Amino acid sequence: MNANQPLSQPGPTALPGVRDIIAVASAKGGVGKSTVSANLALALVGSGAKVGLMDADIYGPSLPLMMGVTGEPELTPEGRLLPIVQHGVAIMSMGFLTDEDTPVVWRGPLLAQAVQQFLRQVDWGELDYLIIDLPPGTGDIPLTLGQAVVLSGALIVTTPQSVALEDVERGVAMFEKVDVDILGIVENMSYYLCPNCDQRHEIFGRGGARAIAEKLDLQVVGEIPLNSGIRQGGDSGHPVALEAESESGQMFAALALRVQQSVAELTADR
């Protein structure tokens, strides 16, 4: 072998037992990505699917709080971690493995290793969907994920604000670099519906996600309102998607259906 020839890198592989892996990402923090991840997972369960939820935000794991679950994962006889099941969703998070008062201070290689362990050393069982809640940005963890496993697609979460929409293009470009398809854009905090006057107010701007989606030839798969009930549901560990008949629950059910359709269409194209 030529000493100057670069070693070939193994490509992404499937995760045994898991049919579709969906990454939920945002290039900017504070847009409600974890809220979308948690409610999407629950809405998929409501549709009859078997769902796992992986919290890949190593520095700031928030899914244990949002899903109302605590504890430490058990081990299989083979030494693999068992996800903790809550609301019908199999969940794994760094929040189960570290003290909540102790910050995780790791550099890139350790972050990449943690993602690999959550993928390969967790006994996910048989799943229709594994939803992976990524940390914000375009750093080590999203890139590691895209290179480690075959993703069915990525969902980009944004808000109508111009500063958030500018970052959407960076997030899309990152996934393009690792050959991951974009399932669509979710515009969170899209509008506020006044409970007294029943009028819709676009507090953070109007039509931003649709404009960027048109520019990038993507689709908007959800427009989630600014709603105190959604926030309270996450804070209390009882996400609104559990209330399937509520208006917010129906919105996430519609989002889940569109995501399922997008995955099916991309699979058929492949």
Backbone hydrogen bonds, N-H to C=O, Kabsch-Sander energy under -0.5 kcal/mol:
donor,donor_aa,acceptor,acceptor_aa,energy
5,Q,2,N,-1.6
13,T,148,A,-2.0
18,V,15,L,-2.4
19,R,17,G,-0.6
19,R,127,L,-2.4
20,D,128,D,-1.4
22,I,130,L,-2.6
23,A,153,G,-2.0
24,V,132,I,-3.0
25,A,23,A,-0.6
25,A,155,L,-3.1
36,V,32,G,-2.1
37,S,33,K,-2.5
38,A,34,S,-2.7
39,N,35,T,-2.2
40,L,36,V,-2.6
41,A,37,S,-2.3
42,L,38,A,-2.0
43,A,39,N,-2.4
44,L,40,L,-2.3
45,V,41,A,-1.9
46,G,42,L,-2.2
47,S,43,A,-0.9
48,G,45,V,-1.8
49,A,44,L,-2.1
51,V,49,A,-0.6
51,V,88,G,-0.5
52,G,129,Y,-2.4
53,L,90,A,-3.2
54,M,131,I,-3.1
55,D,53,L,-0.6
55,D,92,M,-3.0
56,A,54,M,-1.1
56,A,133,D,-1.9
58,I,56,A,-1.6
66,M,62,S,-2.2
67,M,63,L,-2.9
68,G,64,P,-0.6
68,G,65,L,-0.8
69,V,64,P,-2.7
76,T,80,R,-2.7
79,G,76,T,-2.3
81,L,121,Q,-2.6
82,L,74,E,-2.7
84,I,91,I,-2.4
85,V,83,P,-0.5
86,Q,89,V,-2.5
89,V,86,Q,-2.2
90,A,51,V,-2.1
91,I,84,I,-2.6
91,I,89,V,-0.6
92,M,53,L,-2.1
94,M,55,D,-0.6
96,F,93,S,-1.8
97,L,94,M,-1.3
98,T,94,M,-1.1
102,T,99,D,-1.9
105,V,103,P,-0.7
106,W,104,V,-0.7
110,L,107,R,-0.7
111,L,107,R,-1.8
112,A,108,G,-2.6
113,Q,109,P,-2.0
114,A,110,L,-2.2
115,V,111,L,-2.0
116,Q,112,A,-2.1
117,Q,113,Q,-2.3
118,F,114,A,-2.3
119,L,115,V,-1.6
120,R,116,Q,-3.1
121,Q,117,Q,-2.5
123,D,81,L,-3.3
124,W,122,V,-1.6
127,L,17,G,-2.6
127,L,125,G,-0.6
128,D,50,K,-2.3
129,Y,50,K,-2.1
130,L,20,D,-2.3
131,I,52,G,-3.0
131,I,129,Y,-0.5
132,I,22,I,-2.9
132,I,130,L,-0.5
133,D,54,M,-2.6
133,D,131,I,-0.6
134,L,24,V,-2.3
134,L,132,I,-0.9
137,G,26,S,-2.1
143,L,139,G,-1.7
144,T,140,D,-2.8
145,L,141,I,-2.6
146,G,142,P,-2.2
147,Q,143,L,-1.5
148,A,144,T,-1.3
148,A,145,L,-0.6
149,V,145,L,-2.0
150,V,13,T,-1.9
151,L,149,V,-0.7
152,S,21,I,-2.5
153,G,21,I,-1.0
154,A,181,D,-2.0
155,L,23,A,-3.3
156,I,184,G,-2.3
157,V,25,A,-3.0
157,V,155,L,-0.6
158,T,186,V,-2.6
164,A,161,Q,-0.5
165,L,161,Q,-2.3
166,E,162,S,-2.2
167,D,163,V,-0.6
168,V,164,A,-0.7
168,V,165,L,-0.7
169,E,165,L,-0.8
170,R,166,E,-0.6
171,G,167,D,-2.2
172,V,168,V,-2.7
173,A,169,E,-2.4
174,M,170,R,-2.0
175,F,171,G,-1.9
176,E,172,V,-2.0
177,K,173,A,-1.6
178,V,174,M,-0.8
179,D,176,E,-1.5
180,V,175,F,-2.7
183,L,154,A,-2.9
183,L,181,D,-0.6
184,G,154,A,-0.9
185,I,219,Q,-2.5
186,V,156,I,-3.0
187,E,185,I,-0.5
187,E,222,G,-2.8
188,N,158,T,-3.3
188,N,186,V,-0.9
190,S,187,E,-0.5
190,S,224,I,-3.0
192,Y,201,H,-2.9
194,C,192,Y,-0.8
194,C,199,Q,-2.8
198,D,194,C,-1.9
201,H,192,Y,-3.2
203,I,201,H,-1.4
205,G,202,E,-0.8
211,A,207,G,-1.9
212,I,208,G,-2.3
213,A,209,A,-2.4
214,E,210,R,-2.2
215,K,211,A,-2.0
216,L,212,I,-2.0
217,D,213,A,-0.5
217,D,214,E,-0.7
218,L,213,A,-3.2
221,V,185,I,-1.9
221,V,219,Q,-0.7
222,G,185,I,-1.0
224,I,187,E,-2.3
226,L,191,Y,-3.7
227,N,225,P,-0.8
230,I,227,N,-0.5
231,R,227,N,-1.6
232,Q,228,S,-2.8
233,G,229,G,-2.2
234,G,230,I,-1.7
235,D,231,R,-2.1
236,S,232,Q,-1.9
237,G,233,G,-0.6
237,G,234,G,-0.5
238,H,233,G,-2.2
242,L,239,P,-2.0
243,E,240,V,-1.8
244,A,242,L,-1.4
246,S,243,E,-1.7
250,Q,246,S,-2.3
251,M,247,E,-1.6
252,F,248,S,-2.0
253,A,249,G,-1.9
254,A,250,Q,-2.3
255,L,251,M,-2.1
256,A,252,F,-2.6
257,L,253,A,-2.0
258,R,254,A,-2.1
259,V,255,L,-2.5
260,Q,256,A,-2.5
261,Q,257,L,-2.2
262,S,258,R,-2.5
263,V,259,V,-2.5
264,A,260,Q,-2.3
265,E,261,Q,-2.5
266,L,262,S,-2.4
267,T,263,V,-2.5
268,A,264,A,-2.3
269,D,265,E,-2.2
270,R,266,L,-2.1
